[in-house]
Amino acid sequence: MRATPTHRQRQILAYLRTRLEQGEGAPTLAEIAQSFGFRQPRSARKHLEALAARGLIELVPGVARGIRLPRRPAAARARARDTLRVPLLGRVAAGAPIGADAGVERELALDAALFRTPPDYL
């Protein structure tokens, strides 16, 4: 096994991180296969197993969508404390303000230093 992940494995890892960090949840094998043009979900599984063997992801056996990012080291957790998680409500029409029933599309992780007063939403 190679010491570093292949180019395709790095792409899949970036895809997984984006989905998980934005709160979209882990993708299915079929979704990964479709996103990367694999003919079989089995190909996606092989890449996930290789990433898990390198410790870059954790696969939870017997759980649908059981893909997890490993716990971050202390330095990464310290950087995360400087990060704000702000809900993104989507497009808002000009005019009257939106009500509290607006749906959250996703959550963004932003540097806290960007804001003097932390926003409630974007």
Jmol script that loads the backbone (N, CA, C; Angstrom):
load data "model"
ATOM      1  N   MET A   1       0.846  -1.188   0.000  1.00  0.00           N
ATOM      2  CA  MET A   1       0.000   0.000   0.000  1.00  0.00           C
ATOM      3  C   MET A   1       0.882   1.239   0.000  1.00  0.00           C
ATOM      4  N   ARG A   2       0.454   2.236  -0.762  1.00  0.00           N
ATOM      5  CA  ARG A   2       1.211   3.482  -0.846  1.00  0.00           C
ATOM      6  C   ARG A   2       1.143   4.229   0.475  1.00  0.00           C
ATOM      7  N   ALA A   3       2.201   4.967   0.768  1.00  0.00           N
ATOM      8  CA  ALA A   3       2.255   5.732   2.012  1.00  0.00           C
ATOM      9  C   ALA A   3       1.290   6.918   1.974  1.00  0.00           C
ATOM     10  N   THR A   4       1.068   7.464   0.798  1.00  0.00           N
ATOM     11  CA  THR A   4       0.163   8.605   0.677  1.00  0.00           C
ATOM     12  C   THR A   4      -1.020   8.200  -0.195  1.00  0.00           C
ATOM     13  N   PRO A   5      -2.154   8.840   0.000  1.00  0.00           N
ATOM     14  CA  PRO A   5      -3.317   8.492  -0.824  1.00  0.00           C
ATOM     15  C   PRO A   5      -3.108   8.907  -2.279  1.00  0.00           C
ATOM     16  N   THR A   6      -3.797   8.206  -3.157  1.00  0.00           N
ATOM     17  CA  THR A   6      -3.726   8.540  -4.580  1.00  0.00           C
ATOM     18  C   THR A   6      -4.472   9.853  -4.826  1.00  0.00           C
ATOM     19  N   HIS A   7      -4.300  10.368  -6.026  1.00  0.00           N
ATOM     20  CA  HIS A   7      -4.986  11.613  -6.391  1.00  0.00           C
ATOM     21  C   HIS A   7      -6.504  11.447  -6.241  1.00  0.00           C
ATOM     22  N   ARG A   8      -7.050  10.340  -6.734  1.00  0.00           N
ATOM     23  CA  ARG A   8      -8.490  10.092  -6.648  1.00  0.00           C
ATOM     24  C   ARG A   8      -8.937   9.968  -5.182  1.00  0.00           C
ATOM     25  N   GLN A   9      -8.131   9.314  -4.351  1.00  0.00           N
ATOM     26  CA  GLN A   9      -8.477   9.180  -2.939  1.00  0.00           C
ATOM     27  C   GLN A   9      -8.477  10.542  -2.242  1.00  0.00           C
ATOM     28  N   ARG A  10      -7.548  11.413  -2.633  1.00  0.00           N
ATOM     29  CA  ARG A  10      -7.553  12.774  -2.063  1.00  0.00           C
ATOM     30  C   ARG A  10      -8.810  13.528  -2.494  1.00  0.00           C
ATOM     31  N   GLN A  11      -9.238  13.318  -3.729  1.00  0.00           N
ATOM     32  CA  GLN A  11     -10.464  13.958  -4.206  1.00  0.00           C
ATOM     33  C   GLN A  11     -11.680  13.450  -3.423  1.00  0.00           C
ATOM     34  N   ILE A  12     -11.738  12.154  -3.202  1.00  0.00           N
ATOM     35  CA  ILE A  12     -12.854  11.569  -2.447  1.00  0.00           C
ATOM     36  C   ILE A  12     -12.828  12.065  -1.012  1.00  0.00           C
ATOM     37  N   LEU A  13     -11.647  12.156  -0.418  1.00  0.00           N
ATOM     38  CA  LEU A  13     -11.532  12.664   0.952  1.00  0.00           C
ATOM     39  C   LEU A  13     -12.013  14.112   1.038  1.00  0.00           C
ATOM     40  N   ALA A  14     -11.658  14.939   0.081  1.00  0.00           N
ATOM     41  CA  ALA A  14     -12.122  16.333   0.061  1.00  0.00           C
ATOM     42  C   ALA A  14     -13.640  16.389  -0.076  1.00  0.00           C
ATOM     43  N   TYR A  15     -14.196  15.538  -0.914  1.00  0.00           N
ATOM     44  CA  TYR A  15     -15.653  15.449  -1.094  1.00  0.00           C
ATOM     45  C   TYR A  15     -16.331  15.065   0.226  1.00  0.00           C
ATOM     46  N   LEU A  16     -15.784  14.064   0.903  1.00  0.00           N
ATOM     47  CA  LEU A  16     -16.347  13.621   2.177  1.00  0.00           C
ATOM     48  C   LEU A  16     -16.279  14.726   3.223  1.00  0.00           C
ATOM     49  N   ARG A  17     -15.126  15.377   3.319  1.00  0.00           N
ATOM     50  CA  ARG A  17     -14.977  16.461   4.298  1.00  0.00           C
ATOM     51  C   ARG A  17     -15.983  17.569   4.051  1.00  0.00           C
ATOM     52  N   THR A  18     -16.142  17.955   2.793  1.00  0.00           N
ATOM     53  CA  THR A  18     -17.090  19.014   2.454  1.00  0.00           C
ATOM     54  C   THR A  18     -18.500  18.625   2.876  1.00  0.00           C
ATOM     55  N   ARG A  19     -18.914  17.424   2.529  1.00  0.00           N
ATOM     56  CA  ARG A  19     -20.274  16.979   2.882  1.00  0.00           C
ATOM     57  C   ARG A  19     -20.467  16.911   4.392  1.00  0.00           C
ATOM     58  N   LEU A  20     -19.502  16.342   5.093  1.00  0.00           N
ATOM     59  CA  LEU A  20     -19.659  16.154   6.535  1.00  0.00           C
ATOM     60  C   LEU A  20     -19.558  17.474   7.292  1.00  0.00           C
ATOM     61  N   GLU A  21     -18.643  18.341   6.900  1.00  0.00           N
ATOM     62  CA  GLU A  21     -18.462  19.608   7.606  1.00  0.00           C
ATOM     63  C   GLU A  21     -19.608  20.580   7.331  1.00  0.00           C
ATOM     64  N   GLN A  22     -20.287  20.431   6.205  1.00  0.00           N
ATOM     65  CA  GLN A  22     -21.423  21.299   5.890  1.00  0.00           C
ATOM     66  C   GLN A  22     -22.733  20.727   6.413  1.00  0.00           C
ATOM     67  N   GLY A  23     -22.636  19.627   7.123  1.00  0.00           N
ATOM     68  CA  GLY A  23     -23.829  19.049   7.734  1.00  0.00           C
ATOM     69  C   GLY A  23     -24.731  18.292   6.785  1.00  0.00           C
ATOM     70  N   GLU A  24     -24.236  17.923   5.620  1.00  0.00           N
ATOM     71  CA  GLU A  24     -25.052  17.195   4.648  1.00  0.00           C
ATOM     72  C   GLU A  24     -25.122  15.705   4.960  1.00  0.00           C
ATOM     73  N   GLY A  25     -24.284  15.228   5.836  1.00  0.00           N
ATOM     74  CA  GLY A  25     -24.251  13.809   6.153  1.00  0.00           C
ATOM     75  C   GLY A  25     -23.363  13.053   5.185  1.00  0.00           C
ATOM     76  N   ALA A  26     -23.008  11.859   5.585  1.00  0.00           N
ATOM     77  CA  ALA A  26     -22.133  11.032   4.759  1.00  0.00           C
ATOM     78  C   ALA A  26     -22.884  10.549   3.522  1.00  0.00           C
ATOM     79  N   PRO A  27     -22.213  10.505   2.382  1.00  0.00           N
ATOM     80  CA  PRO A  27     -22.863  10.022   1.161  1.00  0.00           C
ATOM     81  C   PRO A  27     -22.930   8.493   1.153  1.00  0.00           C
ATOM     82  N   THR A  28     -23.812   7.957   0.326  1.00  0.00           N
ATOM     83  CA  THR A  28     -23.866   6.511   0.120  1.00  0.00           C
ATOM     84  C   THR A  28     -22.766   6.123  -0.866  1.00  0.00           C
ATOM     85  N   LEU A  29     -22.508   4.829  -0.954  1.00  0.00           N
ATOM     86  CA  LEU A  29     -21.527   4.361  -1.937  1.00  0.00           C
ATOM     87  C   LEU A  29     -21.986   4.716  -3.352  1.00  0.00           C
ATOM     88  N   ALA A  30     -23.285   4.608  -3.594  1.00  0.00           N
ATOM     89  CA  ALA A  30     -23.816   4.945  -4.926  1.00  0.00           C
ATOM     90  C   ALA A  30     -23.611   6.420  -5.244  1.00  0.00           C
ATOM     91  N   GLU A  31     -23.784   7.296  -4.257  1.00  0.00           N
ATOM     92  CA  GLU A  31     -23.579   8.731  -4.480  1.00  0.00           C
ATOM     93  C   GLU A  31     -22.108   9.033  -4.782  1.00  0.00           C
ATOM     94  N   ILE A  32     -21.213   8.373  -4.065  1.00  0.00           N
ATOM     95  CA  ILE A  32     -19.781   8.562  -4.326  1.00  0.00           C
ATOM     96  C   ILE A  32     -19.454   8.061  -5.731  1.00  0.00           C
ATOM     97  N   ALA A  33     -19.960   6.878  -6.066  1.00  0.00           N
ATOM     98  CA  ALA A  33     -19.695   6.306  -7.394  1.00  0.00           C
ATOM     99  C   ALA A  33     -20.205   7.232  -8.491  1.00  0.00           C
ATOM    100  N   GLN A  34     -21.394   7.772  -8.312  1.00  0.00           N
ATOM    101  CA  GLN A  34     -21.958   8.670  -9.316  1.00  0.00           C
ATOM    102  C   GLN A  34     -21.149   9.961  -9.409  1.00  0.00           C
ATOM    103  N   SER A  35     -20.738  10.516  -8.273  1.00  0.00           N
ATOM    104  CA  SER A  35     -19.983  11.771  -8.258  1.00  0.00           C
ATOM    105  C   SER A  35     -18.633  11.647  -8.952  1.00  0.00           C
ATOM    106  N   PHE A  36     -18.043  10.448  -8.891  1.00  0.00           N
ATOM    107  CA  PHE A  36     -16.707  10.271  -9.454  1.00  0.00           C
ATOM    108  C   PHE A  36     -16.693   9.421 -10.715  1.00  0.00           C
ATOM    109  N   GLY A  37     -17.869   9.096 -11.244  1.00  0.00           N
ATOM    110  CA  GLY A  37     -17.946   8.377 -12.506  1.00  0.00           C
ATOM    111  C   GLY A  37     -17.556   6.916 -12.427  1.00  0.00           C
ATOM    112  N   PHE A  38     -17.667   6.303 -11.257  1.00  0.00           N
ATOM    113  CA  PHE A  38     -17.389   4.870 -11.133  1.00  0.00           C
ATOM    114  C   PHE A  38     -18.594   4.096 -11.652  1.00  0.00           C
ATOM    115  N   ARG A  39     -18.343   2.969 -12.303  1.00  0.00           N
ATOM    116  CA  ARG A  39     -19.442   2.154 -12.821  1.00  0.00           C
ATOM    117  C   ARG A  39     -20.124   1.365 -11.707  1.00  0.00           C
ATOM    118  N   GLN A  40     -19.362   1.011 -10.698  1.00  0.00           N
ATOM    119  CA  GLN A  40     -19.877   0.188  -9.598  1.00  0.00           C
ATOM    120  C   GLN A  40     -19.628   0.873  -8.253  1.00  0.00           C
ATOM    121  N   PRO A  41     -20.585   0.799  -7.329  1.00  0.00           N
ATOM    122  CA  PRO A  41     -20.339   1.313  -5.974  1.00  0.00           C
ATOM    123  C   PRO A  41     -19.174   0.590  -5.298  1.00  0.00           C
ATOM    124  N   ARG A  42     -18.877  -0.615  -5.751  1.00  0.00           N
ATOM    125  CA  ARG A  42     -17.768  -1.388  -5.193  1.00  0.00           C
ATOM    126  C   ARG A  42     -16.445  -0.628  -5.354  1.00  0.00           C
ATOM    127  N   SER A  43     -16.311   0.123  -6.444  1.00  0.00           N
ATOM    128  CA  SER A  43     -15.089   0.915  -6.649  1.00  0.00           C
ATOM    129  C   SER A  43     -14.965   1.995  -5.581  1.00  0.00           C
ATOM    130  N   ALA A  44     -16.092   2.631  -5.246  1.00  0.00           N
ATOM    131  CA  ALA A  44     -16.089   3.638  -4.186  1.00  0.00           C
ATOM    132  C   ALA A  44     -15.699   2.984  -2.866  1.00  0.00           C
ATOM    133  N   ARG A  45     -16.217   1.790  -2.610  1.00  0.00           N
ATOM    134  CA  ARG A  45     -15.915   1.064  -1.366  1.00  0.00           C
ATOM    135  C   ARG A  45     -14.419   0.803  -1.246  1.00  0.00           C
ATOM    136  N   LYS A  46     -13.783   0.405  -2.331  1.00  0.00           N
ATOM    137  CA  LYS A  46     -12.331   0.131  -2.312  1.00  0.00           C
ATOM    138  C   LYS A  46     -11.551   1.384  -1.928  1.00  0.00           C
ATOM    139  N   HIS A  47     -11.932   2.527  -2.481  1.00  0.00           N
ATOM    140  CA  HIS A  47     -11.251   3.780  -2.141  1.00  0.00           C
ATOM    141  C   HIS A  47     -11.471   4.141  -0.674  1.00  0.00           C
ATOM    142  N   LEU A  48     -12.696   3.941  -0.187  1.00  0.00           N
ATOM    143  CA  LEU A  48     -12.979   4.235   1.227  1.00  0.00           C
ATOM    144  C   LEU A  48     -12.168   3.330   2.150  1.00  0.00           C
ATOM    145  N   GLU A  49     -12.055   2.063   1.799  1.00  0.00           N
ATOM    146  CA  GLU A  49     -11.270   1.133   2.606  1.00  0.00           C
ATOM    147  C   GLU A  49      -9.796   1.544   2.636  1.00  0.00           C
ATOM    148  N   ALA A  50      -9.282   2.016   1.505  1.00  0.00           N
ATOM    149  CA  ALA A  50      -7.890   2.472   1.455  1.00  0.00           C
ATOM    150  C   ALA A  50      -7.696   3.713   2.331  1.00  0.00           C
ATOM    151  N   LEU A  51      -8.661   4.631   2.295  1.00  0.00           N
ATOM    152  CA  LEU A  51      -8.581   5.830   3.138  1.00  0.00           C
ATOM    153  C   LEU A  51      -8.665   5.458   4.622  1.00  0.00           C
ATOM    154  N   ALA A  52      -9.510   4.485   4.943  1.00  0.00           N
ATOM    155  CA  ALA A  52      -9.634   4.031   6.338  1.00  0.00           C
ATOM    156  C   ALA A  52      -8.345   3.349   6.793  1.00  0.00           C
ATOM    157  N   ALA A  53      -7.717   2.591   5.915  1.00  0.00           N
ATOM    158  CA  ALA A  53      -6.460   1.917   6.268  1.00  0.00           C
ATOM    159  C   ALA A  53      -5.360   2.924   6.578  1.00  0.00           C
ATOM    160  N   ARG A  54      -5.431   4.084   5.964  1.00  0.00           N
ATOM    161  CA  ARG A  54      -4.448   5.142   6.220  1.00  0.00           C
ATOM    162  C   ARG A  54      -4.842   6.017   7.412  1.00  0.00           C
ATOM    163  N   GLY A  55      -6.001   5.760   7.996  1.00  0.00           N
ATOM    164  CA  GLY A  55      -6.449   6.529   9.148  1.00  0.00           C
ATOM    165  C   GLY A  55      -7.035   7.885   8.798  1.00  0.00           C
ATOM    166  N   LEU A  56      -7.377   8.094   7.533  1.00  0.00           N
ATOM    167  CA  LEU A  56      -7.909   9.387   7.100  1.00  0.00           C
ATOM    168  C   LEU A  56      -9.419   9.494   7.290  1.00  0.00           C
ATOM    169  N   ILE A  57     -10.097   8.341   7.348  1.00  0.00           N
ATOM    170  CA  ILE A  57     -11.521   8.297   7.665  1.00  0.00           C
ATOM    171  C   ILE A  57     -11.755   7.095   8.571  1.00  0.00           C
ATOM    172  N   GLU A  58     -12.939   7.034   9.160  1.00  0.00           N
ATOM    173  CA  GLU A  58     -13.345   5.871   9.945  1.00  0.00           C
ATOM    174  C   GLU A  58     -14.601   5.305   9.300  1.00  0.00           C
ATOM    175  N   LEU A  59     -14.613   3.993   9.085  1.00  0.00           N
ATOM    176  CA  LEU A  59     -15.795   3.321   8.555  1.00  0.00           C
ATOM    177  C   LEU A  59     -16.468   2.580   9.708  1.00  0.00           C
ATOM    178  N   VAL A  60     -17.729   2.878   9.941  1.00  0.00           N
ATOM    179  CA  VAL A  60     -18.482   2.238  11.017  1.00  0.00           C
ATOM    180  C   VAL A  60     -19.188   1.029  10.422  1.00  0.00           C
ATOM    181  N   PRO A  61     -18.792  -0.188  10.825  1.00  0.00           N
ATOM    182  CA  PRO A  61     -19.390  -1.384  10.229  1.00  0.00           C
ATOM    183  C   PRO A  61     -20.865  -1.533  10.601  1.00  0.00           C
ATOM    184  N   GLY A  62     -21.659  -1.981   9.631  1.00  0.00           N
ATOM    185  CA  GLY A  62     -23.069  -2.251   9.869  1.00  0.00           C
ATOM    186  C   GLY A  62     -23.949  -1.018   9.957  1.00  0.00           C
ATOM    187  N   VAL A  63     -23.412   0.157   9.610  1.00  0.00           N
ATOM    188  CA  VAL A  63     -24.175   1.395   9.680  1.00  0.00           C
ATOM    189  C   VAL A  63     -24.258   1.994   8.277  1.00  0.00           C
ATOM    190  N   ALA A  64     -25.492   2.265   7.843  1.00  0.00           N
ATOM    191  CA  ALA A  64     -25.652   2.922   6.547  1.00  0.00           C
ATOM    192  C   ALA A  64     -25.029   4.307   6.626  1.00  0.00           C
ATOM    193  N   ARG A  65     -24.301   4.690   5.620  1.00  0.00           N
ATOM    194  CA  ARG A  65     -23.606   5.994   5.584  1.00  0.00           C
ATOM    195  C   ARG A  65     -22.637   6.124   6.762  1.00  0.00           C
ATOM    196  N   GLY A  66     -22.035   5.016   7.154  1.00  0.00           N
ATOM    197  CA  GLY A  66     -21.151   4.984   8.323  1.00  0.00           C
ATOM    198  C   GLY A  66     -19.738   5.453   8.032  1.00  0.00           C
ATOM    199  N   ILE A  67     -19.615   6.649   7.504  1.00  0.00           N
ATOM    200  CA  ILE A  67     -18.307   7.246   7.221  1.00  0.00           C
ATOM    201  C   ILE A  67     -18.124   8.405   8.184  1.00  0.00           C
ATOM    202  N   ARG A  68     -17.029   8.405   8.902  1.00  0.00           N
ATOM    203  CA  ARG A  68     -16.746   9.462   9.873  1.00  0.00           C
ATOM    204  C   ARG A  68     -15.337   9.994   9.651  1.00  0.00           C
ATOM    205  N   LEU A  69     -15.149  11.260   9.967  1.00  0.00           N
ATOM    206  CA  LEU A  69     -13.802  11.823   9.974  1.00  0.00           C
ATOM    207  C   LEU A  69     -13.207  11.528  11.341  1.00  0.00           C
ATOM    208  N   PRO A  70     -11.925  11.170  11.404  1.00  0.00           N
ATOM    209  CA  PRO A  70     -11.324  10.878  12.706  1.00  0.00           C
ATOM    210  C   PRO A  70     -11.262  12.128  13.570  1.00  0.00           C
ATOM    211  N   ARG A  71     -11.164  11.920  14.865  1.00  0.00           N
ATOM    212  CA  ARG A  71     -11.048  13.048  15.800  1.00  0.00           C
ATOM    213  C   ARG A  71      -9.838  13.877  15.433  1.00  0.00           C
ATOM    214  N   ARG A  72     -10.003  15.184  15.588  1.00  0.00           N
ATOM    215  CA  ARG A  72      -8.915  16.100  15.224  1.00  0.00           C
ATOM    216  C   ARG A  72      -7.920  16.231  16.377  1.00  0.00           C
ATOM    217  N   PRO A  73      -6.648  16.445  16.054  1.00  0.00           N
ATOM    218  CA  PRO A  73      -5.660  16.689  17.101  1.00  0.00           C
ATOM    219  C   PRO A  73      -5.927  18.019  17.818  1.00  0.00           C
ATOM    220  N   ALA A  74      -5.268  18.238  18.933  1.00  0.00           N
ATOM    221  CA  ALA A  74      -5.490  19.430  19.767  1.00  0.00           C
ATOM    222  C   ALA A  74      -5.296  20.727  18.982  1.00  0.00           C
ATOM    223  N   ALA A  75      -4.296  20.788  18.113  1.00  0.00           N
ATOM    224  CA  ALA A  75      -4.042  22.015  17.340  1.00  0.00           C
ATOM    225  C   ALA A  75      -5.228  22.340  16.441  1.00  0.00           C
ATOM    226  N   ALA A  76      -5.818  21.328  15.830  1.00  0.00           N
ATOM    227  CA  ALA A  76      -6.974  21.556  14.958  1.00  0.00           C
ATOM    228  C   ALA A  76      -8.189  21.967  15.780  1.00  0.00           C
ATOM    229  N   ARG A  77      -8.356  21.386  16.966  1.00  0.00           N
ATOM    230  CA  ARG A  77      -9.474  21.783  17.830  1.00  0.00           C
ATOM    231  C   ARG A  77      -9.320  23.231  18.262  1.00  0.00           C
ATOM    232  N   ALA A  78      -8.087  23.680  18.516  1.00  0.00           N
ATOM    233  CA  ALA A  78      -7.858  25.073  18.912  1.00  0.00           C
ATOM    234  C   ALA A  78      -8.246  26.016  17.778  1.00  0.00           C
ATOM    235  N   ARG A  79      -7.928  25.649  16.531  1.00  0.00           N
ATOM    236  CA  ARG A  79      -8.326  26.469  15.389  1.00  0.00           C
ATOM    237  C   ARG A  79      -9.847  26.492  15.254  1.00  0.00           C
ATOM    238  N   ALA A  80     -10.487  25.374  15.570  1.00  0.00           N
ATOM    239  CA  ALA A  80     -11.939  25.297  15.453  1.00  0.00           C
ATOM    240  C   ALA A  80     -12.630  26.231  16.438  1.00  0.00           C
ATOM    241  N   ARG A  81     -11.997  26.497  17.581  1.00  0.00           N
ATOM    242  CA  ARG A  81     -12.586  27.421  18.549  1.00  0.00           C
ATOM    243  C   ARG A  81     -12.668  28.827  17.974  1.00  0.00           C
ATOM    244  N   ASP A  82     -11.813  29.140  17.019  1.00  0.00           N
ATOM    245  CA  ASP A  82     -11.828  30.450  16.376  1.00  0.00           C
ATOM    246  C   ASP A  82     -12.767  30.477  15.175  1.00  0.00           C
ATOM    247  N   THR A  83     -13.558  29.422  15.014  1.00  0.00           N
ATOM    248  CA  THR A  83     -14.454  29.294  13.889  1.00  0.00           C
ATOM    249  C   THR A  83     -15.900  29.437  14.355  1.00  0.00           C
ATOM    250  N   LEU A  84     -16.661  30.215  13.631  1.00  0.00           N
ATOM    251  CA  LEU A  84     -18.096  30.379  13.893  1.00  0.00           C
ATOM    252  C   LEU A  84     -18.870  29.489  12.942  1.00  0.00           C
ATOM    253  N   ARG A  85     -19.866  28.802  13.443  1.00  0.00           N
ATOM    254  CA  ARG A  85     -20.765  28.032  12.589  1.00  0.00           C
ATOM    255  C   ARG A  85     -22.047  28.841  12.466  1.00  0.00           C
ATOM    256  N   VAL A  86     -22.317  29.319  11.251  1.00  0.00           N
ATOM    257  CA  VAL A  86     -23.430  30.233  11.012  1.00  0.00           C
ATOM    258  C   VAL A  86     -24.397  29.598  10.011  1.00  0.00           C
ATOM    259  N   PRO A  87     -25.701  29.524  10.342  1.00  0.00           N
ATOM    260  CA  PRO A  87     -26.656  28.951   9.391  1.00  0.00           C
ATOM    261  C   PRO A  87     -26.864  29.848   8.182  1.00  0.00           C
ATOM    262  N   LEU A  88     -26.957  29.234   7.021  1.00  0.00           N
ATOM    263  CA  LEU A  88     -27.223  29.928   5.773  1.00  0.00           C
ATOM    264  C   LEU A  88     -28.692  29.699   5.422  1.00  0.00           C
ATOM    265  N   LEU A  89     -29.458  30.788   5.367  1.00  0.00           N
ATOM    266  CA  LEU A  89     -30.893  30.673   5.126  1.00  0.00           C
ATOM    267  C   LEU A  89     -31.246  30.679   3.651  1.00  0.00           C
ATOM    268  N   GLY A  90     -30.323  31.029   2.797  1.00  0.00           N
ATOM    269  CA  GLY A  90     -30.602  31.036   1.367  1.00  0.00           C
ATOM    270  C   GLY A  90     -30.890  32.430   0.868  1.00  0.00           C
ATOM    271  N   ARG A  91     -31.550  32.513  -0.251  1.00  0.00           N
ATOM    272  CA  ARG A  91     -31.856  33.813  -0.850  1.00  0.00           C
ATOM    273  C   ARG A  91     -33.052  34.439  -0.150  1.00  0.00           C
ATOM    274  N   VAL A  92     -32.947  35.721   0.052  1.00  0.00           N
ATOM    275  CA  VAL A  92     -34.018  36.469   0.697  1.00  0.00           C
ATOM    276  C   VAL A  92     -34.424  37.587  -0.255  1.00  0.00           C
ATOM    277  N   ALA A  93     -35.705  37.663  -0.550  1.00  0.00           N
ATOM    278  CA  ALA A  93     -36.198  38.710  -1.436  1.00  0.00           C
ATOM    279  C   ALA A  93     -36.118  40.055  -0.737  1.00  0.00           C
ATOM    280  N   ALA A  94     -35.886  41.100  -1.505  1.00  0.00           N
ATOM    281  CA  ALA A  94     -35.862  42.444  -0.932  1.00  0.00           C
ATOM    282  C   ALA A  94     -37.262  42.782  -0.440  1.00  0.00           C
ATOM    283  N   GLY A  95     -37.320  43.580   0.580  1.00  0.00           N
ATOM    284  CA  GLY A  95     -38.624  43.987   1.104  1.00  0.00           C
ATOM    285  C   GLY A  95     -38.756  43.590   2.556  1.00  0.00           C
ATOM    286  N   ALA A  96     -39.910  43.055   2.891  1.00  0.00           N
ATOM    287  CA  ALA A  96     -40.201  42.707   4.287  1.00  0.00           C
ATOM    288  C   ALA A  96     -39.237  41.635   4.784  1.00  0.00           C
ATOM    289  N   PRO A  97     -38.840  41.715   6.050  1.00  0.00           N
ATOM    290  CA  PRO A  97     -37.922  40.703   6.597  1.00  0.00           C
ATOM    291  C   PRO A  97     -38.575  39.320   6.625  1.00  0.00           C
ATOM    292  N   ILE A  98     -37.740  38.308   6.573  1.00  0.00           N
ATOM    293  CA  ILE A  98     -38.254  36.947   6.598  1.00  0.00           C
ATOM    294  C   ILE A  98     -38.659  36.569   8.009  1.00  0.00           C
ATOM    295  N   GLY A  99     -39.516  35.587   8.106  1.00  0.00           N
ATOM    296  CA  GLY A  99     -39.967  35.131   9.412  1.00  0.00           C
ATOM    297  C   GLY A  99     -39.047  34.071   9.985  1.00  0.00           C
ATOM    298  N   ALA A 100     -39.371  33.630  11.171  1.00  0.00           N
ATOM    299  CA  ALA A 100     -38.555  32.632  11.854  1.00  0.00           C
ATOM    300  C   ALA A 100     -38.701  31.251  11.228  1.00  0.00           C
ATOM    301  N   ASP A 101     -39.646  31.087  10.302  1.00  0.00           N
ATOM    302  CA  ASP A 101     -39.876  29.783   9.701  1.00  0.00           C
ATOM    303  C   ASP A 101     -38.993  29.511   8.483  1.00  0.00           C
ATOM    304  N   ALA A 102     -38.061  30.413   8.183  1.00  0.00           N
ATOM    305  CA  ALA A 102     -37.170  30.219   7.034  1.00  0.00           C
ATOM    306  C   ALA A 102     -36.319  28.977   7.257  1.00  0.00           C
ATOM    307  N   GLY A 103     -36.180  28.170   6.219  1.00  0.00           N
ATOM    308  CA  GLY A 103     -35.417  26.928   6.334  1.00  0.00           C
ATOM    309  C   GLY A 103     -33.919  27.164   6.227  1.00  0.00           C
ATOM    310  N   VAL A 104     -33.169  26.453   7.026  1.00  0.00           N
ATOM    311  CA  VAL A 104     -31.711  26.528   6.971  1.00  0.00           C
ATOM    312  C   VAL A 104     -31.245  25.609   5.854  1.00  0.00           C
ATOM    313  N   GLU A 105     -30.551  26.181   4.860  1.00  0.00           N
ATOM    314  CA  GLU A 105     -30.038  25.386   3.743  1.00  0.00           C
ATOM    315  C   GLU A 105     -28.833  24.569   4.166  1.00  0.00           C
ATOM    316  N   ARG A 106     -27.930  25.198   4.883  1.00  0.00           N
ATOM    317  CA  ARG A 106     -26.728  24.535   5.391  1.00  0.00           C
ATOM    318  C   ARG A 106     -26.077  25.446   6.407  1.00  0.00           C
ATOM    319  N   GLU A 107     -24.996  24.994   6.980  1.00  0.00           N
ATOM    320  CA  GLU A 107     -24.274  25.767   7.979  1.00  0.00           C
ATOM    321  C   GLU A 107     -22.858  26.018   7.460  1.00  0.00           C
ATOM    322  N   LEU A 108     -22.384  27.250   7.592  1.00  0.00           N
ATOM    323  CA  LEU A 108     -21.054  27.605   7.126  1.00  0.00           C
ATOM    324  C   LEU A 108     -20.110  27.757   8.315  1.00  0.00           C
ATOM    325  N   ALA A 109     -18.871  27.342   8.148  1.00  0.00           N
ATOM    326  CA  ALA A 109     -17.835  27.546   9.154  1.00  0.00           C
ATOM    327  C   ALA A 109     -16.995  28.735   8.706  1.00  0.00           C
ATOM    328  N   LEU A 110     -17.033  29.808   9.478  1.00  0.00           N
ATOM    329  CA  LEU A 110     -16.336  31.044   9.115  1.00  0.00           C
ATOM    330  C   LEU A 110     -15.404  31.470  10.228  1.00  0.00           C
ATOM    331  N   ASP A 111     -14.343  32.173   9.859  1.00  0.00           N
ATOM    332  CA  ASP A 111     -13.399  32.698  10.834  1.00  0.00           C
ATOM    333  C   ASP A 111     -14.092  33.748  11.688  1.00  0.00           C
ATOM    334  N   ALA A 112     -14.041  33.590  13.013  1.00  0.00           N
ATOM    335  CA  ALA A 112     -14.709  34.516  13.927  1.00  0.00           C
ATOM    336  C   ALA A 112     -14.155  35.927  13.804  1.00  0.00           C
ATOM    337  N   ALA A 113     -12.917  36.081  13.338  1.00  0.00           N
ATOM    338  CA  ALA A 113     -12.307  37.403  13.218  1.00  0.00           C
ATOM    339  C   ALA A 113     -12.956  38.251  12.118  1.00  0.00           C
ATOM    340  N   LEU A 114     -13.771  37.651  11.283  1.00  0.00           N
ATOM    341  CA  LEU A 114     -14.440  38.395  10.218  1.00  0.00           C
ATOM    342  C   LEU A 114     -15.552  39.296  10.746  1.00  0.00           C
ATOM    343  N   PHE A 115     -16.025  39.019  11.957  1.00  0.00           N
ATOM    344  CA  PHE A 115     -17.190  39.722  12.487  1.00  0.00           C
ATOM    345  C   PHE A 115     -16.868  40.433  13.800  1.00  0.00           C
ATOM    346  N   ARG A 116     -17.342  41.634  13.930  1.00  0.00           N
ATOM    347  CA  ARG A 116     -17.232  42.356  15.196  1.00  0.00           C
ATOM    348  C   ARG A 116     -18.262  41.770  16.170  1.00  0.00           C
ATOM    349  N   THR A 117     -19.491  41.618  15.668  1.00  0.00           N
ATOM    350  CA  THR A 117     -20.570  40.986  16.418  1.00  0.00           C
ATOM    351  C   THR A 117     -20.946  39.709  15.685  1.00  0.00           C
ATOM    352  N   PRO A 118     -20.956  38.583  16.346  1.00  0.00           N
ATOM    353  CA  PRO A 118     -21.282  37.334  15.634  1.00  0.00           C
ATOM    354  C   PRO A 118     -22.684  37.375  15.039  1.00  0.00           C
ATOM    355  N   PRO A 119     -22.841  36.988  13.773  1.00  0.00           N
ATOM    356  CA  PRO A 119     -24.164  36.999  13.147  1.00  0.00           C
ATOM    357  C   PRO A 119     -25.009  35.824  13.625  1.00  0.00           C
ATOM    358  N   ASP A 120     -26.331  36.002  13.574  1.00  0.00           N
ATOM    359  CA  ASP A 120     -27.246  34.910  13.909  1.00  0.00           C
ATOM    360  C   ASP A 120     -27.457  33.985  12.715  1.00  0.00           C
ATOM    361  N   TYR A 121     -27.375  34.559  11.518  1.00  0.00           N
ATOM    362  CA  TYR A 121     -27.562  33.790  10.298  1.00  0.00           C
ATOM    363  C   TYR A 121     -27.018  34.593   9.112  1.00  0.00           C
ATOM    364  N   LEU A 122     -26.877  33.931   7.983  1.00  0.00           N
ATOM    365  CA  LEU A 122     -26.474  34.577   6.732  1.00  0.00           C
ATOM    366  C   LEU A 122     -27.532  34.284   5.699  1.00  0.00           C
TER     367      LEU A 122
END
end "model"
wireframe off; spacefill off
backbone 0.3
color backbone group
